[in-house]
Amino acid sequence: MLYANFLDIQKKELLEKTFFELTFPDDIPDSKKNIEDLKLRKRNHFTIEKRYIHKSGKVIWGFTSVTAIYNNKKNIEYFIAECQDITSRKHAEEELSNAYATMEQKVLNRTEKIDKEIEERKKVETELRAIEEKYHILINHLTD
């Protein structure tokens, strides 16, 4: 039982739990919606990236594929579920997202600093032009 290995629980313990008891609480609504769609025969399978609660209590990510198996009366007989551990990938995505956000903030900070420097240079340039104009007036006045 791959789920048992994935969650580090015994097969017997796994069979005593519902799909939702293994799911991270915030991910239960999406899981319930997908199961309901299977029950209503809106589709016969779904895939989802969701979080699970490992036996140790840590949160782990799984790419889960669930297929409904129907009996002759078109009722769900059972589900076949397969889960791939994507925790490392999710952590890498989070690190990449954090790095991007950090870089974006650095760019914004640097842009703000450059904008301030440009404004300061414009101010100095305006002051220098005013001084230059005064010198031109003074020189013209002295040469007259």
N, C-alpha and C positions, 0 to 999 in steps of 0.2 A: 504494500500500500504506500504509494508515493506520498500521499498526504500525511500519513503517519511519520514518515521520514522527514518530510518538509517541516512539519510542526514539532517534531521530536516527541511524539506521543505514541503510546502503545495502540495497536490495532483495535483492541477491545474498547479502549477509551475513545478512540476516534468514532467507532460505530455507535457509541452512546451519545454523541454530540450531534447537534444539528449544524447545517451549513452556516447558519447565522451565529451560532455560538463560537465558531472559529474565526469569524470575521471581525475586523476592527470596527467599532461602533459607528464611526462616521461613514463607513462604506456599506452599511446594512441596507439603507433605502435603495441604492442602485441595484444591489443584489436581489432584493425582494421584487423590484420592478421587473428584472430580467426573468426571475423564476415565474412570476405571474404571467409574463408574456408566453412562457413555455406552457403553462397550464391552460392558457386561453388559445393555444395553438397559433399564436401570431407568428411564431417561428419555432423551429425545432432545436436550435442551438444558439449559444451566445459566447462571446469572449469578453473578458474584462480584466483590466489591471486593477488590483485591489490589495488592500492590506489585510494581513492575518495577524493573529496573536500567537506567538510561539510559546511553547511550554514554559520557557524561561521568563515570559512576560514581555519580551522585546517585540517590537513591531517588525514584521517582515513583509515584503512585497511579493505578489505572485501574479503571473499572467495566467489566467484561468480560462479554460474552455469547458463549457458544460453542454451536453447533448441529452435531450429527453428521449427515452425509449418508450414507445407507446404499445399498449396491448391491442388485441383484436377489437376491443370496444372503444378504441381511440382515447383511452385514459392513460395517463403516465404510469408506466410500470416501475421505472426507476430512472435515475440519472447516471450518466457516465461523466465524470469530471476529471480533468487533467490540469495540473498546475506546474508551472515552471517558475523557479525562484529567480526573480529579477531584482532582488534587493540591492545587489552591487550596482546594477545599472541605474536604479533609482537614486542611489547615493551619488553616483557619478553625475547624473543629471542635475541633482541638487547642488553639488559642488560647482558645476559649470554655470548654473544659474546664478549662484552666489558670486562667482568670479565675474560674471558678466555685469551683475548689478554693481559690484565694487568698481569695476572698470568704468562703467557708465557714470558713477558718482565722481570718480576721479576726473573724467572728461568734463563733466559739468563744472566741477570746482576749478579746473584749469581754465575752462572757457570764461568763467566768471572773473578769474584773476586777470586773464588777458584783456577782457572787456574793460576792467578797471584801469589797467595799464594804458590802454588805448585812450580812454577818457582823460587820464592824467596827462598823457602826451599831447592830446588835443588842447588841453587847458594851457600847458606850458607853451605850446606852439602859438596859441592865441596871445599869450602874454608876451612872447618874444616878438611877434609881429607888431604888437602895440609899442613895444620898446623901440623896435626898428623904425617904425613910423615916426616916433618922437625924435629919434636921431636924425632921420632924413629932414624933418622939419627944422631941427636945430642947425644942421649943416647948411641947409638952404638959407636959413636966416642969417647965419654967420658969413656966408659967401656973398650975400646981397650988399 
